[in-house]
Amino acid sequence: MSRVELDDFTQRATDFLDANLPRKEAARAFVWGEGSDNMSMFEEKSREAEQEMVETAKAWRTKKFDAGFGWITGPKQFGGAGLTSAHERAYAAVEANYKVPSQSIFTIGLGMVAPTILAHGTDAAKEQFLKAMWRADIVGCQLFSEPGAGSDLASLQTKAVRDGDEWIITGQKVWTSGAHYSDIGEIICRTDPSLPKHKGMTAFLVDMKAPGVEIRPLRQMTGGASFNEVFFNEVRVPDWYRLGAENEGWGVALTTLMNERAAIGTGSGGGEVSMMTRITAMVRHFGLQDDALVRDMLANLYINYRVASLTNKRATDKMKAGQTPGPEMSTSKMALVNNQKLLNDFLCHVLGAKLQADTGEWGTYAWNQLLLGAPGLRIAGGSDEVMRNIVGERVLGLPKDVGIDSKSPFRDLKVGTQKG
């Protein structure tokens, strides 16, 4: 690829964006007390406002895809542009100058489910779903966790029974983000309980609008309901919806989970104003810039945020190049959790009782939503303990956890509803 070709691509991207989106105003220095002080960890809206956001997001992605910028590095045979990661980076750099509608509804579908379909799906599934997902004709979600199988995902009990060229799925999934506006989901089911827990599972795609699928919102302690529980009552899926080989779903799940941990690890929060900018302004506002302990905590936060940012950049470059992030991405997820703990401690030290009651003072009680959402990070995408096991076993080469029974048939294990 020549420099001229990349410049021509960049100019076409600029022309497209100029014709369809307003440019961002010139950056203004962040001023404490101006603008929104919302710091919610999860994007929580009313279902009506959320539906409006979904429609706006889909309309923009469709327009972007039809112009040739929706799946820049994707294979041409499945609807992608077939270009390089350099083109992807060039487009992202240009688009950053425009007011783009929120694209958060696609994080799971395009960041986790679509790469799994590309890696493990049947040819028919790739033809049917990949272009449709990247064009926003359909939205995807992930259906892994269960009431008795969260971090220990291999203890899942949702079952799929083969019936000719179809599978019948029965069971329950929880903590499913965006299930209520999704069209398809990636689900892991138990297909042979006579095999050990990490065997005997199979991955499928499932129509979220199919008969027998029931979606209920889960109310969180933040007051929002961005997660759902999903019930499957003899839901039928064709065999060509299967991802990977029968009873080999654990490997498929790992593909998705590595992409999930990379996505969680690269999250930052705080909108267009960086976290460090906000908390530094807060320190100045309360006249604590000369407090030795506050300065030490602030410096420690900056160092850890910077290290995490550089680590996450490697993951982002990998994903944009079409590669699956490896087990090392568990360190990114662990870093995010650690940084959130450092931030929580900092906020409690600086704001104290202002976090407990809403006095109406800008930039104080608003952080309460962030603190209430923070505990979920220790669980989302795998608990801290699971992340440490992954790093220890797959990165450092340490022996496997002695508590894992990897030989007994699953039906003999005391897990989930089998504990009784």
C-alpha positions as CSV (number, residue, x, y, z in Angstrom):
1,M,0.0,0.0,0.0
2,S,1.4,3.4,-1.0
3,R,1.2,6.6,0.9
4,V,-0.9,8.0,-2.0
5,E,-3.5,5.3,-1.7
6,L,-3.8,5.9,2.1
7,D,-4.1,9.7,1.5
8,D,-6.8,9.1,-1.1
9,F,-8.7,6.9,1.4
10,T,-8.4,9.5,4.1
11,Q,-9.7,12.2,1.8
12,R,-12.7,10.0,0.9
13,A,-13.4,9.4,4.5
14,T,-13.2,13.2,5.3
15,D,-15.6,14.0,2.4
16,F,-18.1,11.4,3.6
17,L,-18.0,12.6,7.2
18,D,-18.2,16.3,6.2
19,A,-21.4,15.4,4.2
20,N,-23.1,13.5,7.0
21,L,-21.9,14.7,10.4
22,P,-21.2,18.0,12.2
23,R,-17.6,18.6,13.2
24,K,-16.8,18.9,16.9
25,E,-16.3,22.4,18.2
26,A,-12.7,23.4,19.0
27,A,-11.7,21.7,22.3
28,R,-12.2,23.9,25.3
29,A,-10.4,23.5,28.5
30,F,-12.4,21.6,31.1
31,V,-14.0,23.9,33.6
32,W,-15.2,22.6,36.9
33,G,-18.9,23.2,37.4
34,E,-19.7,23.4,33.6
35,G,-21.5,20.8,31.6
36,S,-22.8,17.4,32.7
37,D,-21.3,15.8,35.9
38,N,-22.8,12.4,35.1
39,M,-20.3,9.7,35.9
40,S,-22.4,6.5,35.7
41,M,-20.4,3.4,34.9
42,F,-23.2,1.9,32.8
43,E,-25.2,3.7,30.2
44,E,-28.6,3.6,31.8
45,K,-31.6,5.2,30.1
46,S,-35.4,4.7,30.1
47,R,-36.5,2.1,27.6
48,E,-38.0,4.8,25.5
49,A,-34.8,6.9,25.4
50,E,-32.8,3.8,24.9
51,Q,-34.9,2.8,21.9
52,E,-34.3,6.2,20.3
53,M,-30.6,5.8,20.9
54,V,-30.7,2.4,19.2
55,E,-32.4,3.7,16.1
56,T,-30.0,6.6,15.8
57,A,-27.0,4.3,16.3
58,K,-28.2,1.8,13.7
59,A,-29.0,4.6,11.1
60,W,-25.5,5.9,11.4
61,R,-23.8,2.5,11.1
62,T,-25.9,1.6,8.1
63,K,-24.9,4.8,6.3
64,K,-21.3,4.3,7.2
65,F,-21.3,0.7,6.0
66,D,-23.0,1.6,2.7
67,A,-20.3,4.2,2.1
68,G,-17.5,1.6,2.5
69,F,-16.3,2.5,6.0
70,G,-18.4,0.1,8.2
71,W,-16.1,-2.9,8.2
72,I,-12.8,-1.7,6.8
73,T,-10.7,-4.7,7.6
74,G,-13.4,-7.3,7.0
75,P,-13.1,-10.0,4.3
76,K,-14.7,-8.9,1.1
77,Q,-16.6,-12.2,0.7
78,F,-18.6,-11.4,3.8
79,G,-19.2,-7.7,3.1
80,G,-16.0,-6.1,4.4
81,A,-13.9,-3.7,2.5
82,G,-10.8,-6.0,2.7
83,L,-8.5,-3.1,3.6
84,T,-5.6,-2.9,6.2
85,S,-5.4,-1.9,9.8
86,A,-3.7,1.2,8.6
87,H,-6.9,2.2,6.8
88,E,-8.8,1.4,9.9
89,R,-6.6,3.7,12.0
90,A,-6.7,6.4,9.4
91,Y,-10.5,6.4,9.4
92,A,-10.7,6.4,13.2
93,A,-8.4,9.4,13.3
94,V,-10.6,11.4,11.0
95,E,-13.9,10.3,12.6
96,A,-12.6,11.4,16.0
97,N,-13.1,15.0,14.8
98,Y,-16.9,14.6,14.3
99,K,-20.0,14.2,16.5
100,V,-20.7,10.5,16.0
101,P,-23.9,9.0,17.6
102,S,-23.2,6.6,20.4
103,Q,-22.2,3.2,19.1
104,S,-22.2,1.4,22.4
105,I,-25.0,-0.9,21.4
106,F,-22.6,-2.7,19.0
107,T,-19.8,-3.3,21.5
108,I,-20.9,-6.9,22.2
109,G,-22.2,-7.8,18.8
110,L,-19.3,-6.5,16.8
111,G,-16.6,-6.8,19.4
112,M,-17.4,-10.3,20.7
113,V,-20.0,-12.2,18.7
114,A,-19.1,-11.2,15.1
115,P,-15.4,-12.2,15.6
116,T,-16.6,-15.6,17.0
117,I,-18.8,-16.1,14.0
118,L,-15.9,-15.3,11.7
119,A,-13.7,-17.8,13.5
120,H,-16.1,-20.6,14.2
121,G,-19.3,-20.1,12.2
122,T,-20.6,-22.2,9.3
123,D,-20.3,-20.7,5.9
124,A,-24.1,-20.2,5.9
125,A,-23.9,-18.3,9.2
126,K,-21.1,-16.1,8.0
127,E,-23.1,-15.3,4.9
128,Q,-26.3,-14.7,6.8
129,F,-25.1,-12.7,9.8
130,L,-21.7,-11.0,9.4
131,K,-22.7,-8.3,6.8
132,A,-26.0,-7.8,8.5
133,M,-24.3,-7.2,11.9
134,W,-21.7,-4.8,10.6
135,R,-24.4,-3.0,8.6
136,A,-26.6,-2.8,11.7
137,D,-29.4,-4.7,10.2
138,I,-29.2,-6.9,13.3
139,V,-27.7,-6.4,16.7
140,G,-26.1,-9.2,18.7
141,C,-25.8,-10.1,22.4
142,Q,-23.9,-12.7,24.5
143,L,-25.7,-15.4,26.5
144,F,-23.1,-17.1,28.8
145,S,-23.7,-16.6,32.5
146,E,-26.3,-18.5,34.4
147,P,-27.6,-18.3,38.0
148,G,-25.3,-21.2,38.9
149,A,-22.5,-20.5,36.4
150,G,-20.9,-17.1,36.4
151,S,-17.1,-17.0,36.7
152,D,-17.2,-20.8,36.7
153,L,-18.8,-20.8,33.3
154,A,-18.1,-24.4,32.6
155,S,-20.8,-25.3,35.2
156,L,-23.5,-24.1,32.9
157,Q,-26.7,-26.2,32.7
158,T,-28.7,-24.7,29.9
159,K,-29.2,-27.7,27.6
160,A,-29.5,-28.2,23.9
161,V,-30.9,-31.5,22.6
162,R,-30.6,-32.5,19.0
163,D,-33.7,-33.2,17.0
164,G,-32.8,-34.0,13.4
165,D,-31.4,-30.9,11.8
166,E,-32.4,-28.7,14.7
167,W,-31.5,-28.3,18.4
168,I,-34.0,-27.6,21.2
169,I,-32.6,-25.2,23.9
170,T,-34.0,-25.0,27.4
171,G,-32.6,-23.1,30.3
172,Q,-31.8,-19.6,31.7
173,K,-29.1,-17.0,31.2
174,V,-28.4,-13.9,33.3
175,W,-26.6,-10.5,33.1
176,T,-27.2,-10.2,29.4
177,S,-26.5,-6.7,28.2
178,G,-28.8,-5.4,25.5
179,A,-30.9,-8.6,25.1
180,H,-34.1,-6.5,24.9
181,Y,-32.9,-4.8,21.7
182,S,-30.9,-7.6,20.2
183,D,-31.8,-9.8,17.2
184,I,-29.4,-12.7,17.7
185,G,-27.4,-14.0,20.6
186,E,-24.4,-16.3,21.0
187,I,-25.3,-19.0,23.5
188,I,-23.3,-21.8,25.1
189,C,-25.3,-25.0,26.0
190,R,-24.7,-28.3,27.7
191,T,-25.1,-31.0,24.9
192,D,-23.5,-34.1,26.6
193,P,-23.5,-34.3,30.4
194,S,-21.7,-37.6,30.3
195,L,-18.5,-35.7,29.4
196,P,-16.3,-33.6,31.8
197,K,-17.5,-30.1,32.5
198,H,-15.2,-28.4,30.0
199,K,-16.3,-30.8,27.3
200,G,-19.9,-31.6,26.3
201,M,-20.8,-27.9,25.6
202,T,-21.7,-26.5,22.2
203,A,-22.1,-22.9,21.0
204,F,-24.9,-21.7,18.9
205,L,-26.5,-18.6,17.5
206,V,-30.1,-18.1,18.6
207,D,-32.9,-15.8,17.3
208,M,-33.8,-13.5,20.2
209,K,-37.3,-13.1,18.7
210,A,-38.0,-16.8,18.4
211,P,-40.9,-18.5,20.1
212,G,-40.0,-19.6,23.6
213,V,-37.5,-16.7,24.3
214,E,-38.5,-14.5,27.3
215,I,-36.5,-11.5,28.3
216,R,-36.8,-9.8,31.7
217,P,-34.9,-6.7,33.0
218,L,-32.7,-7.0,36.0
219,R,-32.8,-3.9,38.3
220,Q,-29.3,-3.0,39.7
221,M,-28.5,-1.1,42.9
222,T,-27.7,1.9,40.8
223,G,-31.4,2.1,39.9
224,G,-30.9,1.2,36.3
225,A,-31.7,-2.0,34.4
226,S,-29.2,-2.3,31.6
227,F,-28.9,-6.1,32.1
228,N,-31.5,-8.8,31.6
229,E,-32.3,-12.4,32.4
230,V,-33.3,-14.6,29.5
231,F,-35.4,-17.8,29.6
232,F,-35.4,-20.4,26.9
233,N,-38.4,-22.7,26.8
234,E,-37.7,-25.3,24.1
235,V,-36.4,-22.8,21.6
236,R,-35.5,-24.4,18.3
237,V,-32.4,-23.4,16.3
238,P,-31.1,-25.0,13.0
239,D,-27.8,-27.0,13.1
240,W,-26.2,-24.4,10.8
241,Y,-26.5,-21.9,13.7
242,R,-23.9,-24.0,15.5
243,L,-20.5,-22.4,16.2
244,G,-17.7,-24.9,16.0
245,A,-17.9,-28.6,16.5
246,E,-20.5,-30.4,18.6
247,N,-19.3,-30.7,22.3
248,E,-16.4,-28.3,21.6
249,G,-18.1,-25.1,22.7
250,W,-15.5,-24.3,25.4
251,G,-12.9,-23.3,22.7
252,V,-15.6,-21.2,21.0
253,A,-16.4,-19.5,24.4
254,L,-12.8,-18.7,25.0
255,T,-12.6,-16.9,21.6
256,T,-15.5,-14.7,22.7
257,L,-14.2,-14.2,26.3
258,M,-10.8,-13.0,25.1
259,N,-12.5,-10.4,23.0
260,E,-14.8,-9.5,25.9
261,R,-11.9,-9.0,28.4
262,A,-10.1,-6.9,25.8
263,A,-13.3,-4.7,25.4
264,I,-13.8,-4.4,29.2
265,G,-10.1,-3.7,29.7
266,T,-10.1,-0.9,27.2
267,G,-13.1,0.9,28.8
268,S,-12.4,4.2,30.5
269,G,-15.6,6.1,31.3
270,G,-16.0,9.8,31.7
271,G,-17.1,10.7,28.2
272,E,-14.9,13.1,26.2
273,V,-13.3,14.5,29.3
274,S,-10.6,12.2,30.6
275,M,-10.9,10.8,34.2
276,M,-7.6,12.4,35.1
277,T,-8.7,15.8,33.9
278,R,-11.8,15.6,36.0
279,I,-10.2,14.5,39.2
280,T,-7.3,17.0,38.8
281,A,-9.9,19.8,38.4
282,M,-11.7,18.5,41.5
283,V,-8.5,18.6,43.5
284,R,-7.9,22.2,42.5
285,H,-11.6,23.1,43.2
286,F,-11.3,21.9,46.8
287,G,-7.9,23.5,47.3
288,L,-6.1,20.2,47.9
289,Q,-3.3,20.6,45.3
290,D,-0.7,21.0,48.0
291,D,-1.9,18.2,50.2
292,A,0.9,15.6,50.2
293,L,-1.4,12.5,50.5
294,V,-3.7,13.8,47.7
295,R,-0.8,14.5,45.4
296,D,0.6,11.0,46.1
297,M,-2.7,9.3,45.4
298,L,-3.2,11.4,42.2
299,A,0.3,10.5,40.9
300,N,-0.4,6.8,41.6
301,L,-3.6,7.0,39.7
302,Y,-1.9,8.7,36.7
303,I,0.8,6.1,36.5
304,N,-1.6,3.2,36.6
305,Y,-4.0,4.8,34.1
306,R,-1.1,5.4,31.7
307,V,0.2,1.9,32.0
308,A,-3.3,0.5,31.4
309,S,-3.7,2.7,28.4
310,L,-0.6,1.5,26.7
311,T,-1.5,-2.1,27.4
312,N,-4.9,-1.6,26.0
313,K,-3.6,0.0,22.8
314,R,-1.9,-3.3,22.0
315,A,-5.2,-5.1,22.4
316,T,-7.0,-2.6,20.2
317,D,-4.4,-2.9,17.5
318,K,-4.7,-6.7,17.6
319,M,-8.5,-6.6,17.3
320,K,-8.4,-4.1,14.5
321,A,-6.0,-6.3,12.7
322,G,-8.5,-9.2,13.0
323,Q,-6.5,-11.1,15.6
324,T,-8.0,-12.7,18.7
325,P,-6.6,-11.3,21.9
326,G,-4.8,-13.9,24.0
327,P,-4.8,-14.8,27.7
328,E,-2.6,-11.8,28.4
329,M,-5.8,-9.6,28.0
330,S,-6.8,-10.8,31.5
331,T,-4.1,-8.4,32.8
332,S,-6.0,-5.5,31.1
333,K,-9.2,-6.5,32.9
334,M,-7.3,-6.8,36.2
335,A,-5.7,-3.4,35.7
336,L,-9.1,-1.8,35.1
337,V,-10.5,-3.3,38.3
338,N,-7.4,-2.2,40.2
339,N,-7.6,1.4,38.8
340,Q,-11.2,1.6,39.7
341,K,-10.3,0.6,43.3
342,L,-7.6,3.3,43.4
343,L,-10.2,5.8,42.0
344,N,-12.8,4.8,44.6
345,D,-10.4,5.3,47.5
346,F,-9.3,8.6,46.1
347,L,-12.9,9.8,45.7
348,C,-13.8,8.7,49.2
349,H,-10.8,10.5,50.6
350,V,-11.5,13.8,48.8
351,L,-15.3,13.9,48.8
352,G,-16.1,12.0,52.0
353,A,-19.7,12.5,53.1
354,K,-20.5,14.4,49.9
355,L,-20.8,10.9,48.2
356,Q,-23.5,9.9,50.7
357,A,-26.1,12.6,50.2
358,D,-27.1,14.8,47.3
359,T,-26.7,18.4,48.3
360,G,-27.0,19.7,44.8
361,E,-23.3,20.6,44.6
362,W,-21.9,20.0,41.1
363,G,-19.4,17.2,40.7
364,T,-19.8,15.6,44.2
365,Y,-22.7,13.2,44.7
366,A,-22.7,12.4,40.9
367,W,-19.7,10.2,41.5
368,N,-21.9,8.0,43.7
369,Q,-23.2,6.2,40.5
370,L,-19.7,5.3,39.6
371,L,-19.0,3.8,43.0
372,L,-22.2,1.8,43.0
373,G,-21.5,0.4,39.6
374,A,-17.8,-0.4,40.4
375,P,-18.4,-3.8,42.3
376,G,-19.8,-5.3,39.1
377,L,-16.4,-4.8,37.4
378,R,-14.9,-7.4,39.7
379,I,-17.3,-10.0,38.2
380,A,-18.0,-8.8,34.7
381,G,-16.0,-10.9,32.1
382,G,-14.7,-13.2,34.8
383,S,-13.9,-12.6,38.5
384,D,-10.6,-11.4,39.8
385,E,-9.8,-14.9,41.0
386,V,-10.5,-16.4,37.5
387,M,-8.3,-13.7,35.9
388,R,-5.4,-14.5,38.1
389,N,-5.8,-18.2,37.4
390,I,-5.7,-17.5,33.6
391,V,-2.6,-15.4,33.9
392,G,-0.9,-17.9,36.2
393,E,-1.7,-20.9,34.1
394,R,-1.6,-19.6,30.5
395,V,0.9,-16.8,30.7
396,L,3.2,-17.8,33.6
397,G,2.9,-21.6,33.0
398,L,1.9,-22.4,36.6
399,P,0.1,-25.7,37.4
400,K,-3.7,-25.8,37.0
401,D,-6.0,-25.0,39.9
402,V,-6.3,-28.2,42.0
403,G,-9.9,-27.5,42.7
404,I,-11.0,-28.1,39.1
405,D,-12.5,-31.5,38.4
406,S,-11.7,-31.9,34.7
407,K,-12.2,-35.7,34.5
408,S,-15.6,-36.7,36.1
409,P,-18.7,-36.6,34.0
410,F,-20.6,-33.3,34.4
411,R,-23.7,-35.0,35.6
412,D,-21.8,-36.3,38.6
413,L,-20.6,-32.9,39.8
414,K,-22.3,-31.0,42.6
415,V,-22.9,-27.7,40.7
416,G,-25.9,-25.5,40.1
417,T,-29.2,-27.4,40.6
418,Q,-27.2,-30.7,40.9
419,K,-26.0,-29.7,44.4
420,G,-29.0,-31.1,46.1
